[in-house]
Amino acid sequence: MHLNRSIDVGTNVDIRLDFTNPTTPFKCTGKVVRSRKESERFYNIGIEFDPLGELKHAFLDGKISELIDLEQKGKS
């Protein structure tokens, strides 16, 4: 992800992803594994998700597939 500030590698983070459907946010936790200054205004932050339960994993997998499909349709 891109942020306007650095976060130290090893920091535990709470993650909230808002999708338009469903309106309930997806919440999980993770750890910062990369924090690199990308420009004067932005940092490239890599986060490793903590293990997800089966339902959360399936939900997130589905959302990622939807985003990939949308991106591929935009390229054609």
TIMI-2910 file (N, C-alpha, C, CB; in pm, 1 decimal, decimal comma, always signed):
<rs>
+----------+----------+----------+----------+----------+----------+----------+----------+----------+----------+----------+----------+------+
!      n_x !      n_y !      n_z !     ca_x !     ca_y !     ca_z !      c_x !      c_y !      c_z !     cb_x !     cb_y !     cb_z ! resn !
+----------+----------+----------+----------+----------+----------+----------+----------+----------+----------+----------+----------+------+
!    +83,4 !   -115,8 !     +0,0 !     +0,0 !     +0,0 !     +0,0 !    +88,2 !   +122,6 !     +0,0 !    -95,1 !     -0,5 !   +119,1 !  Met !
!    +30,3 !   +237,4 !    -32,1 !   +102,7 !   +363,6 !    -29,9 !    +48,1 !   +450,1 !    +82,6 !    +91,7 !   +436,6 !   -166,1 !  His !
!   +138,0 !   +501,5 !   +165,7 !   +100,0 !   +590,3 !   +275,4 !   +182,0 !   +717,9 !   +267,5 !   +119,8 !   +521,0 !   +412,7 !  Leu !
!   +135,5 !   +819,1 !   +338,2 !   +209,3 !   +945,6 !   +338,1 !   +308,2 !   +953,3 !   +454,0 !   +112,3 !  +1063,2 !   +345,0 !  Asn !
!   +331,2 !   +840,6 !   +519,8 !   +431,2 !   +835,5 !   +626,2 !   +489,5 !   +694,8 !   +634,4 !   +369,5 !   +877,3 !   +762,5 !  Arg !
!   +605,1 !   +685,3 !   +696,0 !   +672,4 !   +557,2 !   +712,2 !   +616,2 !   +483,6 !   +833,5 !   +824,7 !   +577,1 !   +726,6 !  Ser !
!   +621,4 !   +352,1 !   +829,3 !   +589,3 !   +268,2 !   +943,7 !   +706,1 !   +172,0 !   +959,1 !   +451,3 !   +191,8 !   +925,2 !  Ile !
!   +756,4 !   +156,9 !  +1080,0 !   +872,2 !    +71,4 !  +1103,4 !   +843,3 !    -74,0 !  +1069,1 !   +916,7 !    +82,3 !  +1247,6 !  Asp !
!   +939,5 !   -139,2 !  +1004,6 !   +929,6 !   -282,0 !   +976,6 !   +917,2 !   -354,5 !  +1110,1 !  +1053,8 !   -333,7 !   +894,6 !  Val !
!   +828,4 !   -452,7 !  +1114,2 !   +804,6 !   -529,3 !  +1235,8 !   +685,1 !   -479,3 !  +1316,5 !   +927,1 !   -526,2 !  +1321,5 !  Gly !
!   +630,1 !   -363,7 !  +1278,8 !   +514,5 !   -308,5 !  +1349,6 !   +390,9 !   -392,4 !  +1321,8 !   +490,1 !   -162,1 !  +1308,5 !  Thr !
!   +319,4 !   -429,6 !  +1426,8 !   +191,3 !   -498,2 !  +1411,3 !    +84,9 !   -394,9 !  +1377,3 !   +153,2 !   -577,2 !  +1540,6 !  Asn !
!     -1,5 !   -426,5 !  +1281,7 !   -102,3 !   -331,0 !  +1236,7 !   -240,5 !   -395,9 !  +1232,2 !    -65,2 !   -275,2 !  +1098,6 !  Val !
!   -341,3 !   -314,1 !  +1257,5 !   -480,5 !   -353,5 !  +1236,7 !   -518,5 !   -306,2 !  +1098,0 !   -576,5 !   -293,5 !  +1347,1 !  Asp !
!   -578,9 !   -392,9 !  +1020,1 !   -611,4 !   -363,7 !   +881,0 !   -762,7 !   -359,5 !   +865,4 !   -548,9 !   -469,1 !   +785,5 !  Ile !
!   -809,4 !   -257,9 !   +795,5 !   -951,9 !   -245,7 !   +764,9 !   -963,5 !   -212,4 !   +616,7 !  -1022,0 !   -135,6 !   +854,5 !  Arg !
!  -1029,7 !   -300,0 !   +543,1 !  -1051,7 !   -279,3 !   +400,3 !  -1200,2 !   -254,6 !   +379,0 !  -1001,9 !   -401,7 !   +316,0 !  Leu !
!  -1232,2 !   -140,5 !   +318,4 !  -1370,9 !   -106,8 !   +290,6 !  -1403,7 !   -140,2 !   +146,3 !  -1398,4 !    +41,7 !   +319,5 !  Asp !
!  -1503,4 !   -224,5 !   +127,7 !  -1553,6 !   -260,0 !     -3,6 !  -1693,1 !   -200,1 !    -16,7 !  -1555,3 !   -415,5 !    -24,7 !  Phe !
!  -1734,3 !   -169,9 !   -137,9 !  -1868,0 !   -112,9 !   -155,8 !  -1976,2 !   -216,6 !   -130,9 !  -1883,0 !    -55,1 !   -296,1 !  Thr !
!  -1946,8 !   -343,3 !   -153,4 !  -2044,6 !   -447,7 !   -130,3 !  -1971,9 !   -569,2 !    -74,8 !  -2122,1 !   -482,8 !   -260,8 !  Asn !
!  -1993,2 !   -617,4 !    +41,8 !  -2086,7 !   -565,4 !   +140,1 !  -2031,9 !   -439,4 !   +206,0 !  -2117,3 !   -671,4 !   +245,7 !  Pro !
!  -2117,9 !   -370,0 !   +275,4 !  -2076,6 !   -244,1 !   +337,0 !  -2000,4 !   -265,9 !   +466,6 !  -2197,3 !   -157,1 !   +363,1 !  Thr !
!  -2004,3 !   -386,9 !   +521,6 !  -1928,3 !   -417,3 !   +642,7 !  -1781,1 !   -429,2 !   +606,5 !  -1979,6 !   -548,0 !   +710,2 !  Thr !
!  -1693,4 !   -354,7 !   +674,8 !  -1551,4 !   -360,8 !   +640,5 !  -1489,4 !   -496,6 !   +675,1 !  -1475,8 !   -249,8 !   +712,4 !  Pro !
!  -1386,2 !   -530,8 !   +599,2 !  -1308,5 !   -652,1 !   +623,9 !  -1197,4 !   -613,2 !   +721,2 !  -1249,9 !   -713,9 !   +489,1 !  Phe !
!  -1189,2 !   -682,3 !   +833,7 !  -1088,5 !   -649,4 !   +934,4 !   -998,7 !   -769,5 !   +960,0 !  -1155,1 !   -603,4 !  +1065,4 !  Lys !
!   -868,7 !   -740,8 !   +972,1 !   -771,9 !   -843,6 !  +1006,4 !   -647,7 !   -775,5 !  +1063,1 !   -736,4 !   -931,6 !   +882,5 !  Cys !
!   -545,2 !   -852,6 !  +1089,0 !   -421,4 !   -797,0 !  +1143,8 !   -303,7 !   -843,5 !  +1058,0 !   -401,7 !   -839,8 !  +1292,8 !  Thr !
!   -192,0 !   -776,8 !  +1076,9 !    -72,2 !   -813,4 !  +1002,8 !    +50,5 !   -747,4 !  +1060,5 !    -86,8 !   -776,7 !   +857,3 !  Gly !
!   +161,4 !   -763,0 !   +988,8 !   +288,6 !   -707,0 !  +1032,4 !   +356,5 !   -639,9 !   +913,4 !   +380,1 !   -817,0 !  +1093,8 !  Lys !
!   +413,5 !   -521,7 !   +935,1 !   +485,6 !   -449,1 !   +830,4 !   +615,2 !   -523,4 !   +799,5 !   +514,8 !   -301,6 !   +873,8 !  Val !
!   +632,9 !   -558,4 !   +672,1 !   +753,7 !   -629,4 !   +628,6 !   +839,3 !   -544,9 !   +534,2 !   +715,6 !   -760,1 !   +560,0 !  Val !
!   +784,2 !   -431,7 !   +487,5 !   +859,7 !   -341,1 !   +400,4 !   +810,0 !   -199,3 !   +422,7 !   +845,6 !   -381,8 !   +250,1 !  Arg !
!   +902,8 !   -106,1 !   +432,4 !   +868,2 !    +35,3 !   +443,6 !   +976,1 !   +113,1 !   +369,9 !   +856,1 !    +81,5 !   +594,5 !  Ser !
!   +943,8 !   +152,9 !   +247,6 !  +1042,0 !   +214,0 !   +158,4 !   +989,8 !   +348,9 !   +109,1 !  +1073,4 !   +120,4 !    +38,6 !  Arg !
!  +1073,6 !   +451,4 !   +118,1 !  +1035,4 !   +582,5 !    +66,5 !  +1031,4 !   +575,6 !    -85,2 !  +1133,9 !   +693,3 !   +114,7 !  Lys !
!   +914,9 !   +611,2 !   -141,0 !   +896,9 !   +600,7 !   -285,3 !   +911,8 !   +736,5 !   -353,2 !   +760,3 !   +541,1 !   -317,3 !  Glu !
!   +871,7 !   +840,5 !   -284,2 !   +882,9 !   +976,6 !   -336,9 !   +884,0 !  +1071,1 !   -218,2 !   +765,5 !  +1010,9 !   -436,4 !  Ser !
!   +882,9 !  +1199,2 !   -245,3 !   +880,1 !  +1297,2 !   -136,1 !   +753,3 !  +1286,9 !    -52,5 !   +892,8 !  +1437,6 !   -191,8 !  Glu !
!   +646,5 !  +1234,6 !   -112,7 !   +517,8 !  +1231,4 !    -42,7 !   +470,9 !  +1092,9 !     -0,6 !   +414,4 !  +1292,0 !   -128,8 !  Arg !
!   +526,7 !   +986,9 !    -60,5 !   +470,0 !   +855,1 !    -36,6 !   +573,2 !   +750,0 !     +2,6 !   +397,4 !   +809,6 !   -158,2 !  Phe !
!   +527,6 !   +656,1 !    +84,5 !   +604,7 !   +540,0 !   +125,5 !   +534,3 !   +415,2 !    +74,7 !   +622,4 !   +535,5 !   +279,9 !  Tyr !
!   +612,0 !   +319,3 !    +28,7 !   +559,1 !   +191,6 !    -16,4 !   +567,9 !    +97,0 !   +103,0 !   +638,1 !   +135,7 !   -142,3 !  Asn !
!   +452,5 !    +54,6 !   +152,7 !   +444,8 !    -27,0 !   +273,1 !   +395,9 !   -166,9 !   +235,6 !   +351,0 !    +38,2 !   +378,9 !  Ile !
!   +472,0 !   -267,8 !   +273,1 !   +431,5 !   -406,1 !   +250,8 !   +386,3 !   -466,9 !   +382,4 !   +547,0 !   -488,8 !   +189,1 !  Gly !
!   +271,6 !   -532,0 !   +379,9 !   +216,7 !   -591,4 !   +501,3 !   +191,5 !   -739,5 !   +478,2 !    +86,4 !   -519,8 !   +544,0 !  Ile !
!   +236,9 !   -819,8 !   +571,2 !   +209,8 !   -962,8 !   +569,3 !    +89,4 !   -987,4 !   +660,1 !   +335,4 !  -1046,5 !   +615,5 !  Glu !
!    -16,1 !  -1043,5 !   +602,4 !   -136,2 !  -1072,4 !   +680,1 !   -107,2 !  -1182,7 !   +781,1 !   -253,0 !  -1113,0 !   +587,5 !  Phe !
!   -163,0 !  -1169,0 !   +901,1 !   -162,6 !  -1281,3 !   +994,7 !   -254,7 !  -1387,5 !   +937,7 !   -207,8 !  -1237,4 !  +1139,2 !  Asp !
!   -236,5 !  -1513,6 !   +980,1 !   -322,0 !  -1619,9 !   +925,8 !   -470,9 !  -1586,1 !   +937,5 !   -293,6 !  -1751,5 !   +997,6 !  Pro !
!   -543,1 !  -1612,8 !   +828,8 !   -686,6 !  -1585,4 !   +823,7 !   -763,9 !  -1715,5 !   +840,7 !   -725,2 !  -1516,0 !   +690,5 !  Leu !
!   -880,8 !  -1704,9 !   +901,2 !   -970,1 !  -1819,9 !   +907,1 !  -1019,5 !  -1852,7 !   +766,7 !  -1089,3 !  -1792,7 !  +1002,4 !  Gly !
!  -1077,2 !  -1968,6 !   +752,0 !  -1121,3 !  -2016,4 !   +620,7 !  -1221,3 !  -1921,0 !   +554,4 !  -1183,9 !  -2154,6 !   +634,5 !  Glu !
!  -1319,2 !  -1870,6 !   +629,9 !  -1419,5 !  -1781,3 !   +572,2 !  -1359,4 !  -1648,9 !   +528,3 !  -1530,8 !  -1756,3 !   +671,9 !  Leu !
!  -1273,8 !  -1590,9 !   +612,6 !  -1210,1 !  -1463,8 !   +576,1 !  -1119,5 !  -1482,4 !   +454,7 !  -1129,1 !  -1407,3 !   +695,0 !  Lys !
!  -1048,2 !  -1593,5 !   +451,5 !   -958,8 !  -1621,0 !   +338,7 !  -1038,6 !  -1632,1 !   +209,3 !   -878,5 !  -1750,6 !   +363,3 !  His !
!  -1149,3 !  -1705,5 !   +212,4 !  -1233,5 !  -1722,4 !    +93,3 !  -1292,4 !  -1588,4 !    +49,7 !  -1346,8 !  -1823,8 !   +120,7 !  Ala !
!  -1337,6 !  -1508,0 !   +144,4 !  -1394,0 !  -1377,3 !   +111,7 !  -1289,9 !  -1289,0 !    +43,5 !  -1447,2 !  -1308,4 !   +238,4 !  Phe !
!  -1171,3 !  -1279,8 !   +103,6 !  -1066,0 !  -1194,8 !    +48,0 !  -1020,9 !  -1245,9 !    -88,2 !   -946,4 !  -1188,0 !   +143,7 !  Leu !
!  -1010,3 !  -1376,0 !   -104,1 !   -975,9 !  -1435,6 !   -233,0 !  -1075,8 !  -1393,1 !   -340,8 !   -971,7 !  -1589,3 !   -221,8 !  Asp !
!  -1205,3 !  -1396,9 !   -306,6 !  -1309,7 !  -1356,6 !   -400,7 !  -1297,9 !  -1210,3 !   -439,7 !  -1446,6 !  -1382,7 !   -341,4 !  Gly !
!  -1271,5 !  -1124,0 !   -342,9 !  -1258,7 !   -980,2 !   -371,6 !  -1136,7 !   -953,0 !   -459,7 !  -1248,0 !   -899,4 !   -240,0 !  Lys !
!  -1027,4 !  -1022,0 !   -433,2 !   -907,7 !  -1003,3 !   -515,9 !   -935,7 !  -1048,8 !   -658,6 !   -787,1 !  -1081,2 !   -457,0 !  Ile !
!  -1005,1 !  -1159,9 !   -674,5 !  -1041,5 !  -1207,6 !   -808,5 !  -1128,6 !  -1106,2 !   -882,1 !  -1114,7 !  -1341,9 !   -799,2 !  Ser !
!  -1224,2 !  -1045,5 !   -810,8 !  -1309,5 !   -942,0 !   -871,2 !  -1225,5 !   -824,3 !   -920,2 !  -1415,3 !   -892,9 !   -769,7 !  Glu !
!  -1129,0 !   -781,0 !   -838,6 !  -1044,4 !   -667,4 !   -877,1 !   -957,5 !   -701,1 !   -998,1 !   -955,7 !   -624,9 !   -759,4 !  Leu !
!   -905,1 !   -822,0 !  -1003,3 !   -824,4 !   -864,6 !  -1117,7 !   -910,1 !   -865,9 !  -1243,9 !   -762,6 !  -1004,7 !  -1092,6 !  Ile !
!  -1032,7 !   -919,4 !  -1232,5 !  -1124,2 !   -921,3 !  -1348,1 !  -1153,7 !   -780,3 !  -1397,5 !  -1255,8 !   -992,2 !  -1311,6 !  Asp !
!  -1180,3 !   -688,8 !  -1305,4 !  -1208,4 !   -549,9 !  -1344,7 !  -1089,7 !   -485,9 !  -1416,1 !  -1245,3 !   -466,7 !  -1221,9 !  Leu !
!   -969,6 !   -512,2 !  -1361,9 !   -849,2 !   -455,0 !  -1423,3 !   -827,6 !   -511,2 !  -1563,3 !   -725,7 !   -482,8 !  -1335,9 !  Glu !
!   -849,4 !   -639,9 !  -1581,5 !   -830,9 !   -701,3 !  -1713,3 !   -934,3 !   -651,2 !  -1812,7 !   -838,5 !   -853,5 !  -1702,9 !  Gln !
!  -1055,8 !   -627,6 !  -1769,0 !  -1159,3 !   -573,2 !  -1857,7 !  -1123,9 !   -431,3 !  -1900,6 !  -1297,0 !   -574,8 !  -1788,2 !  Lys !
!  -1062,6 !   -356,4 !  -1811,8 !  -1021,5 !   -219,7 !  -1843,6 !   -910,4 !   -213,1 !  -1945,4 !   -978,4 !   -149,5 !  -1719,8 !  Gly !
!   -830,6 !   -319,3 !  -1955,3 !   -719,5 !   -323,3 !  -2051,3 !   -763,2 !   -364,9 !  -2189,7 !   -612,8 !   -417,1 !  -2003,0 !  Lys !
!   -881,7 !   -425,4 !  -2202,0 !   -924,7 !   -472,5 !  -2334,5 !  -1007,2 !   -370,2 !  -2406,1 !  -1003,2 !   -600,3 !  -2322,7 !  Ser !
+----------+----------+----------+----------+----------+----------+----------+----------+----------+----------+----------+----------+------+
</rs>
